[in-house]
Amino acid sequence: MNPAVSFRDASGPLAAVEIAATRVSGASIEWRGGQAALVAHAVEPIPYGPVVASLAAENILDRTTVVAAVDQVLQRLGRPRRIALVVPDPVAKVSLIKFERVPAKTEDLDELVRWQVRKTAPFPIEEAQLSYVAGQKTLEGQEFIVTLARRHVIEEYEQLAAAVGAHAGVVDLATFNIINAVLAGGGAPGGAPPATDWLLVNAAPDYVTLAILRGSDLIFFRNRAADTEGTLADVVHQTAMYYEDRLNGSGFARVMLAGAAADGGHADEIDMVRRSLEERLTTKVDTIDPRSTVTLTDRIAAGPAFLDSLTPLVGVLLRGHEPGGRAA
């Protein structure tokens, strides 16, 4: 199962761009004998302020600055006309819903999902861009991962690409594609039954997302703003308690940290974050290395910031290529 829930067509382009609070980054790949190879990578820093990820409010507050950064990145990628676009997690509400019985017809399932999420949607469902994918199947029924965003917010991001002559054929969330990168590299423990559980912590500069997976099935997703009261270690500890009490968790086989280095975090600061998480969880915390899924040329220097910024880009470009996976 691929946890990505795309707001647009899921067929795969060969170039991707991520719009984040402090940078625009991009990567392009080509396939060489069944192996993905990185052909280009670019990062353009932007100041805090032009991009403010939000579920309902305007996200792109300084369009000129962000378009210029997107233009520079695409120029360094060779001007691809069709791209995948990775956007910040807070632009969408992610829910896990379960049905005892799943309608046989797609249109009936669409209507059932919309009816279910309408109850908790923070805006009129008529204004929503909604997508979903099948998740974990249990004795109680079939779970679905549902992603709900305001249509005009997604269009804000798409128009950044359109302004410089590119079409966003895929629009997807950052954390979903970090998960995709892990799955594509075979990094998730326990893919075969009984699947084991693992935790991903995506510590972006402006938000934190926690995702728990059982093998390759997403079973928990939580996003919160970085300036919310409480430390990252506190939030992770609360999530671990919920996991044990409500999700019948028996412990994480693996904990993975992403995002901490992507915006120039110092090595000692990243180590401090990792150590604090290890103390709370009494489990080793690893960072993600996308080189298990994509080969790099000799001229590319693979420092921590580079690898962190590359991971979600690789994830969206390799959607459906993880072992046993499929495109959403």
C-alpha positions in Angstrom: 0.0 0.0 0.0 1.2 3.4 -0.9 0.2 6.0 1.7 0.4 8.9 -0.6 -2.9 10.5 -1.4 -2.5 12.7 -4.5 -4.8 15.7 -5.3 -4.2 15.1 -9.0 -3.4 12.4 -11.5 -1.0 9.8 -9.9 1.1 8.9 -13.0 4.7 9.7 -12.5 6.7 12.6 -13.9 10.5 12.5 -13.8 10.9 15.9 -12.0 9.6 17.1 -8.7 9.5 20.4 -6.9 8.8 21.0 -3.2 7.5 24.3 -1.8 8.4 24.7 1.8 8.4 27.6 4.3 12.1 28.5 3.8 13.1 26.9 0.5 12.0 25.7 -2.9 13.8 22.5 -3.9 13.7 20.3 -6.9 15.1 17.0 -8.3 14.9 15.1 -11.6 15.6 11.4 -12.2 16.0 9.0 -15.0 15.7 5.2 -15.1 18.8 3.3 -15.9 18.3 -0.5 -16.1 15.5 -0.4 -13.6 17.3 1.8 -11.1 16.4 5.5 -10.5 19.4 7.8 -10.9 19.5 11.5 -9.8 20.3 13.7 -12.7 19.8 17.1 -11.2 19.0 18.7 -7.8 18.5 22.3 -6.8 17.6 24.3 -3.7 16.6 28.0 -3.6 16.3 29.5 -0.1 13.4 31.9 0.5 12.9 34.0 3.7 10.2 33.2 6.2 6.9 34.9 5.2 6.2 34.3 1.5 4.9 30.8 2.2 2.7 30.3 5.2 1.1 26.8 5.1 -2.5 26.8 6.2 -5.6 24.7 5.8 -8.0 27.5 5.0 -6.2 30.8 4.7 -4.1 32.1 1.8 -0.7 30.3 1.6 1.4 32.2 -0.9 1.7 35.7 0.6 4.6 36.9 -1.7 4.0 35.3 -5.0 6.8 37.2 -6.8 9.4 35.8 -4.4 8.2 32.2 -4.6 7.7 32.2 -8.4 11.3 33.5 -8.8 12.6 30.6 -6.7 10.5 28.0 -8.6 11.8 29.5 -11.8 15.4 29.2 -10.7 14.9 25.6 -9.5 13.3 24.5 -12.8 16.0 26.2 -14.8 18.6 24.0 -13.0 16.5 20.9 -13.6 16.5 21.5 -17.4 13.0 23.2 -17.7 10.8 20.1 -17.3 7.2 20.8 -18.6 5.5 18.3 -16.3 6.4 18.0 -12.6 5.2 16.5 -9.3 4.6 19.1 -6.6 5.2 18.5 -2.9 3.4 20.8 -0.6 3.5 21.4 3.2 1.4 19.0 5.4 -0.7 21.8 7.0 -2.4 22.6 3.7 -4.6 19.4 4.3 -6.5 17.6 6.9 -5.6 13.9 7.0 -8.2 11.5 8.4 -8.3 7.7 8.8 -11.8 6.4 8.5 -13.1 2.8 8.6 -16.1 1.1 6.9 -17.4 -2.3 7.9 -18.6 -2.8 4.3 -17.1 -1.1 1.3 -19.4 -0.4 -1.7 -18.5 -2.3 -4.8 -19.0 0.7 -7.1 -16.3 3.5 -7.0 -18.9 6.2 -7.3 -20.8 4.8 -4.3 -17.5 4.7 -2.3 -16.7 8.3 -3.3 -20.1 9.4 -2.0 -19.7 7.5 1.3 -16.2 9.0 1.9 -17.5 12.5 1.2 -20.5 12.0 3.5 -18.2 10.7 6.3 -15.6 13.6 6.1 -18.3 16.2 5.7 -19.1 15.9 9.4 -15.7 17.2 10.5 -14.6 19.3 7.5 -13.4 22.7 8.6 -15.0 24.3 5.5 -17.8 23.5 3.1 -17.3 20.1 1.4 -18.2 21.8 -1.9 -15.0 23.8 -1.7 -12.8 20.7 -1.0 -10.2 18.9 -3.0 -10.6 15.4 -1.6 -8.6 12.2 -2.3 -8.3 8.9 -0.5 -6.6 5.5 -0.7 -7.2 2.2 1.0 -5.3 1.6 4.2 -5.2 -1.1 6.8 -7.7 -3.9 6.6 -8.7 -5.4 9.9 -11.4 -7.8 11.3 -13.5 -4.6 12.0 -13.4 -3.4 8.4 -11.4 -1.5 5.7 -9.7 1.7 6.7 -9.1 4.6 4.2 -6.6 7.4 4.4 -8.5 10.6 3.4 -6.8 13.9 2.6 -9.0 17.0 2.4 -7.8 20.4 1.3 -9.4 23.6 0.2 -9.4 23.6 -3.6 -8.2 27.2 -3.9 -5.3 26.5 -1.6 -4.1 23.6 -3.9 -4.6 25.9 -6.9 -2.3 28.5 -5.3 0.6 26.0 -5.4 -0.3 24.8 -8.9 -0.2 28.3 -10.2 3.4 28.8 -9.0 4.4 26.1 -11.5 2.1 27.3 -14.2 3.6 30.8 -13.9 6.9 29.5 -15.2 5.6 27.1 -17.8 5.3 23.8 -15.9 2.2 21.7 -15.2 1.8 20.0 -11.8 0.5 16.6 -12.7 0.8 15.3 -9.1 0.3 17.4 -5.9 1.0 15.6 -2.7 2.0 16.2 1.0 5.6 16.2 2.2 5.3 13.5 4.9 3.5 11.1 2.6 6.4 11.2 0.3 9.0 10.8 3.0 7.1 7.6 3.8 7.2 6.7 0.1 11.0 7.1 0.1 11.4 4.8 3.1 9.1 2.2 1.5 10.8 2.4 -1.9 14.1 1.7 -0.2 12.7 -1.3 1.7 13.4 0.6 5.0 10.0 -0.2 6.6 10.3 -3.1 9.0 8.1 -6.1 8.9 6.3 -5.8 5.5 5.0 -9.4 5.7 2.5 -10.4 8.4 2.8 -10.0 11.3 3.8 -6.4 10.4 5.8 -4.4 12.9 5.2 -0.8 13.8 7.5 2.2 13.1 7.3 5.9 13.7 8.3 8.8 11.4 8.9 12.2 12.9 9.0 15.0 10.2 10.4 18.1 12.0 9.9 20.9 9.4 10.8 24.5 10.5 7.1 25.5 10.6 5.3 22.3 11.6 5.8 18.8 13.0 4.1 15.7 11.6 4.1 12.3 13.4 3.1 9.2 11.4 2.9 5.7 12.7 2.9 2.8 10.2 2.2 -0.9 10.7 4.5 -2.4 8.1 3.5 -0.3 5.1 0.0 0.7 6.4 -0.5 4.2 7.9 -2.4 3.8 11.2 -1.8 7.3 12.7 -1.1 10.8 11.4 -0.8 14.0 13.4 0.3 17.5 12.3 0.8 20.5 14.5 2.4 24.0 14.1 6.0 24.3 15.3 5.1 27.2 17.6 2.5 25.2 19.5 3.1 24.9 23.2 5.3 21.9 24.2 8.6 20.5 22.9 9.0 18.0 20.1 9.9 15.3 22.6 6.7 16.0 24.6 4.6 15.6 21.5 6.4 12.4 20.5 5.9 11.1 24.0 2.1 11.9 23.9 1.9 10.1 20.5 3.7 7.0 21.9 1.2 6.9 24.8 -1.8 7.1 22.5 -0.2 4.4 20.3 0.1 2.1 23.3 -3.4 2.8 24.8 -5.5 3.2 21.7 -3.7 1.4 18.8 -2.7 -1.7 20.7 0.9 -0.8 20.1 3.6 -3.2 21.4 6.6 -0.9 20.6 8.3 0.7 17.6 10.7 -1.5 15.7 12.1 1.6 14.2 11.9 5.4 14.7 13.0 7.7 11.9 13.6 11.5 11.9 13.3 13.7 8.8 13.4 17.4 8.1 15.7 18.5 10.9 18.7 19.2 8.6 16.9 20.3 5.4 16.9 24.0 6.3 20.5 24.1 7.5 20.1 22.7 11.0 23.5 22.3 12.7 24.8 18.8 13.3 24.9 19.3 17.1 21.3 20.6 17.2 20.1 17.6 15.1 22.0 15.3 17.5 20.3 17.0 20.4 16.8 16.4 18.9 17.7 12.8 18.1 19.0 12.2 21.7 15.9 13.7 23.3 13.6 11.5 21.2 15.7 8.4 22.0 15.5 9.2 25.7 11.7 9.5 25.6 11.2 6.5 23.4 14.1 4.3 24.7 14.6 3.4 21.0 17.3 4.3 18.6 16.4 7.1 16.2 17.7 7.0 12.6 17.7 9.6 9.9 16.6 8.8 6.3 19.0 8.2 3.5 17.3 8.3 0.1 20.5 6.9 -1.5 19.0 3.4 -0.9 16.5 4.3 -3.6 18.3 6.5 -6.0 21.9 6.6 -7.2 23.9 9.8 -7.2 26.6 10.9 -9.5 30.1 11.3 -8.1 30.0 15.1 -8.3 27.0 15.4 -5.9 28.0 16.0 -2.3 25.6 14.2 0.0 25.5 16.2 3.2 22.7 15.9 5.8 20.8 19.0 4.5 21.0 17.7 0.9 19.7 14.2 1.9 16.8 15.7 3.9 15.7 18.0 1.1 16.0 15.2 -1.4 13.9 12.6 0.5 10.4 13.9 -0.2 11.3 14.6 -3.8 12.5 11.0 -4.3 9.4 9.8 -2.6 7.0 11.4 -4.9 9.0 10.4 -8.0 9.2 6.8 -6.9 5.5 6.5 -6.0 4.3 3.0 -6.6 7.9 1.6 -7.0 8.3 0.5 -3.4 8.5 -3.2 -2.9 5.0 -4.6 -3.1 3.6 -1.1 -3.5 1.2 0.6 -5.9 0.4 4.2 -6.9 -2.5 5.9 -5.2 
